[in-house]
Amino acid sequence: MARPGPARPGPRVTAAPAPRDVTSASPAPGAVRRHEREPRPWRVTAAPAPRDAERAGSCACVTAATKPRAALSPAAAVAAVMCQVGEDYVEPAPEAPPPRPGGRGQRCVKCKEEPPILVIRAGDAFCRFGPPGPRPSAVISLWSTVGANGPPCEQPCGLPADLPVGSAGRSCVRLLRLDWGAPPGALSPGLDAGVWCWYPRSEVGALAFWGCFKALYTHKFRAVLGKHRTIFPGEKVLLAWSGGPSSSSMVWQVVEVRPARSGAGVRAPRWAAVPCCGEAEAVVWPAGVCGVVGGGPLSGSGTLMPVPSPPQGLSRDSAKRLRFVPGVVYVDEGAACGRSVGDRAQTRAAMEQALRRTGFPWHAVALEQVLDLPPSVLCCAVREPPGGQGAYKAAVDTFLQKQQQQRWGAEAAGGSPAPALVEEPQGSPASAGAPPAAQTQALCRLFDSVRSLTAREELLQTLRSHLVLHVARAHGYSKVMTGESCTRLAIKLMTGLALGRGAFLAWDTVWHPRRLRRGVPDLGPGPPWGGAGPGTPGVLSRRLQGFSDERHGDVVVVRPMREHTLKEVAFHNRLCAVPVFFTPAVDTRAPEKASIHRLMEAFVLRLQAQFPSTISTVYRTSEKLLKAPRDVSTPRAPAPCCLLCCCALDVDTAGLCWARGGHGVQSSALTTPVLAGSATAFGAQAAHLSQTPAEPPAGPHGAAGVAGRCEREAPGACLMEQLCYSCRVTMKDVPSLDLLPPYILAEARLRSQRPGAAGDVHGGLLGGSSSEADAGVSGGDLPTGRQEAGAAPGVLHVYK
Amino acid sequence: ALTALRHLRSGLALWGACFCAAFEAEVLHTVEAGRLLPPGAVVAVGASGGKDSTVLAHVLRELAPPLDVSLRLVAVDEGIGGYRDAALAAVRRQAARWELPLTVVAYADLFGGWTMDAVARSTAGSGRSRACCTFCGVLRRRALEEGARLVGASHIVTGHNADDMAETVLMNFLRGDAGRLARGGGLGSPGEGGALASQKEVVLYAHFCRLDYFSEECVYAPEAFRGHARDLLKLLEAVRPSAVLDLVHSAERLALHPAAQPPPPGACSRCGALASRPLCQACALLDGLNHRHPKPVRALPPGGALLTTPVPGASSLSMVLRRAGL
C-alpha cells in the first residue's frame, strides 16, 4: 500500500531488539510492560500439560469460567465498565496500564496462570498467550505487498501452488522487522527475512495468541451445538450469513472446526481473509510454523504458514469435529434499502468472493426472488421431531459407521482419505447474477410504499426469512443457523415485546424447545421458593414435543451464537481477523427515533452501559419463555397460523367473529387493533357504542358501512384476517397490500376461500408428513433434506 | 358538534361528551364482562389525588347506580412532606365535591411510626436510595388493604392505566422478574379483568369532565428504575402510537415456563395478609427497617399488587380491580 518499502525483496530489520536469551531473560521485577508486543518473560520451566477445556463432559466449564474468579485490578475494572457492547476495538484496553505479572493474584479466567490482558467484562479477563504449551518464539511485524504482481515467494514453502488465495492468487508478505524474540535464523531455522507466501488463515495463527479467549469462545459455540443435540451428524445445515460480525463469526467457527486436512493436494475448506496491506504480526513457533495475528487497521489478514505441521496440542481429534454438512446462504437486500445497481453489484461480487473462500456450498440470492416464491413457503409441513437421545445416538452411530466405511473404501482405492462430509466444496454456487430490473422495481415500490421504518424492517425480516426458508427447502437443508448474538437477542426480545409479539417471543429468540425438556435445571438459578412449580418436566416435555418444529415444519431455525455477547464477537473477529462486511441496511443512518427497532437497540445498549447486567438479565428471561402460547389449543389440533410469521394466531377468535359479524362496524375498524383479544376487545365496543349517541362521523371509510367480507374487499381484508396481532399492526403501515409478493396474496386467497379448512388441511398434513419423516428417521437413514424437499411439494398439492 | 379527538383504538373522530360516554361505557363493559363488581358490593376506591384515581372515582360514581355498588374513598398518607399533603388536599376536595365518604390511613399509624420520609432518611446513607419506591409500594398496598378493612369494603379498586401496565412489563423484563411477568400477564387472567385506558384517554377524560386532580411527581420518584421504562415508553409511543397497546397485548400473551410461575399465595404468619412466603413483604420490610438494616427482600410481593403499584402520585396503570384480601 502506501507504506514505502524497499523494492528489493530483502527486508530491513528495522527494530530488532537485542537477542534475548530465553533462559535468563526475565525483566526486572516490577517492570511495567508498556505494550503487549514488548518482550515478556519466556517460560522455560517445566510447564504443566496443556489443559484441554473442550474435553467431553466439561461443558460446565463455560459457566464456571465466566464466573468472576480472579479479582480485577481497578484499572481493569474501569476498562470493563468503559467497554460497551458493540464497539470494535482497535486495541484491547489500550489506556489501562497492563497488569503486572504476578501482581495481586489477577489471573486469566481460563488458564488461571497468566495475567489478564483482554477484559470482556468484570470477571471475564483473558491472558494473551494462552495455556502453557508451545509458545511463539518471536513476534514479527510484517507488511505485505498483496496482489498478483508481488514478487515471487523466495521460500520453498511446500504447499501447492494452486492454493487459492482470493482472486489475486498467492500473494506475498515481506518480513519487515522483528519485534522481539530471536533474531532471524537463530530460533527458527528456515525463517528468515525475505518474502513469504501469504496464505489464508489456518488454525495455527488463530490459536497463537489469545488462546484462552479463543478456546472459551469456540467452546461456547460447540457446547451450544453439542448440548442440545439438535443437529444430527451428517445433517445439512444452512448458515444464514449477512456479512455482519455475528454471522461472520458463526461461519468462521464452522469453517474452523471442520475437519482440518493436512498434506499437499488436499484442499482444506478455508476462510481466507481479505489480504491486508499494512502491518500485521507474525508468530514464529519454535518449529518454524508461522501464523499471522491481527491485520491492518482496516482489513483482515491471512496466515503465514510455510510449514504445514502445526505445533503439538493444536490438532483436534475427530471427536470434536462438527459433523454436519454446512452450506451458506447470503441474501442481497439491496432493493429494500434502495441501493443503486452498481453498489449492489459490487457488494455481491465481494460477498460471492468471500463465500467462495469458505469452501462450502453457497447460495447468494437476491431479495427479489421472493417475487417468484411459491405459496408453499407459507405452509407448515409439520414433522414430528425425531425422538429423544436414543434417536440421536443411533444417528451418530450410523454416521460413524458410514464414515468408517468411506475411509476404508478410500484407502482400498489407494487415494487419500476422501472428505466424507463435503460433496463438492465448490459445489453449485447459486449465483443468479443481477435480478431483473422489473422485479427490483416491484420490490422497491413495495418498500417505498411502507409508511414507517418499523413496518419496513418487519416486512424485510419476514420476506427474508421466507426466502431463506425456501432456499433451505429447495436444497434439502433441514436446519437453518442464524448468528444472533446474546446482545442482539436481548434487543430482539424487547423489540418483539413492544411490537406485540408477546406470544411468539420464544419462537423469535429461543434456541430450540428441546432445551426445556430437561426441565428446571436449565432455568438458571432455581426459584427462590424451591419447588418445581406446577409443571413437572415430564408433563412439560410431553406438551412441548408437538410444538417443537411447528413454525416452519420441516426446517428448524437454531441460534448457536446465542451465548456470545456482541463484545466477545467483536473481539473474536478482531483477534482472528474474521472478515466482516458492512452493507447498508434499511436502518442505516436512520435517526434513533425512526423505528422501534432502532429505539430499542439504543435503549438497551444505553441501559447496559449503566447497569452492566441488563443484557444478560433480559436474555435469561427469554430462557424462561415457553413456545406454546398460554391458551392455544392442543398440539394435535394446531391453531391456524399467521400468514407471515407462521406462528399460531394470537388473536381472539371471539373478537374476530365480532368484527366479522358486522355490527355496523366500519371497515376502518377492521384494520385497527380491535382484533386483539381482551386488551382491545372493548375498543370495538367503543366504536360500536360511539355511534349510538352521536351520528356516525362521515369519513373516507364511513361509506363502507358493512363489515369487511373477503369476497367484496380487496385482497387486503382477507389477508388481514389471517395475520397475528403484531403482523396486523405492521401491515397497517402498508397501504397497498396488492404490492406484496404474489405468493402471499395467493396463499391468503387460498386460505380465505376455504374458511375453516385450514385446520383440516393442517391436520391432514400432520399425519401425512409425519409418517414420511418417521420413515426417514426410523429407517436408520439420515434425515437428509431430499426427503423433506420431496415432501414439501406433496404438501402443496394437498393444499391446492 | 366539533370533533375533539380521534379515538385511539377505533380511529373514530369523537367530540368531548361522546368520548366521555364511550370511556364510561368501556369501563362498564369491563366490569360487567369480567363480573368484577357484583351488585351490592362495597367498593374501596384507592384515591391518591392523581389523575388516574380521580378519573376512576369519577367514572365509578357515574356507574354506581347501574352497577348497584356503594363507593368508599380510601387515601393513604405515606408521610412525604410537601408532596402528599397537597395530594391529600385534592382528595379531600374531591370527596367533598362528590359527597363520598373518605378514609385516610397513614403509614405512621399503621407501621409503628415509619413514614416515607423516615424511611428515606434511614436508607439514604446506605446507598439504597433507590429502594424508596420499593418500600413505598409494598407498604401502600398493605395500607390500602387496612383502609379497606376499616371501611368494611369487599373490593378494592385502584386506578392504573395501560401506560403503567406497559411500563411494568418493560421493567419486569429488564429486571428479569419472571415471577412478576407471569403475574403481569395474569392481569388479563380470569378474575382480574383489566380495563385498559391509555394515559392519554385518562387525561382527556379528566379534561373533558373538568376534574380537579393533583399532578406532581413524588419527590422520591426520579430515583426509581421505573423512570427508564417510562422514558422508553414515551419514545416508543412517539414512534408508533399503538405501542402501549401492543405491549399490553404482549404481556397478556406471554407464555412463561411453568417453573417460573409463582406458587399459590398463602397467608402471612404475622398479619394474615396474602403472602407467597411465610412472612409477607410488608412485614419483612418493616422488620428490616426496625433492625436498622433496610434490606428489601427480592421476592414476590403479597398478592402481586406491587406489580402495578406505581411511584406515588406519578401516574399509574390499568384499572385493576381485585378482591380485597380480607
Interface residues (C-beta under 8 A of the other chain):
Chain A: S452 T454 L493 M494 G496 L497 A498 L499 G500 R501 G502 A503 L505 A506 L516 G519 V520 L523 P527 P528 W529 G531 A532 G533 P534 G535 L540 K593 A594 S595 I596 L599 M600 F603 L607 T614 T617 V618 R620 T621 K624 L625 L626 K627 A628 P629 R630 D650 Q666 S668 A669 T672 P673 V674 A676 G677 S678 A679 T680 F682 G683 A684 Q685 A686 A687 L689 S690 P693 A694 P697 G699 Y725 S726 V729
Chain B: A1 T3 H7 L8 R9 S10 G11 L12 A13 L14 W15 A17 C18 A21 A22 F23 A25 E26 H29 T30 A33 A162 V169 L170 F173 L174 R175 G176 D177 A178 G179 L181 G185 G188 G193 A195 L196 H228 L232 L235 L236 A238 V239 R240 S242 A243 L245 D246 L247 V248 H249 S250 A251 E252 R253 L254 A255 L256 H257 P258 A259 A260 Q261 P262 P263 S276 R277 A299 L300
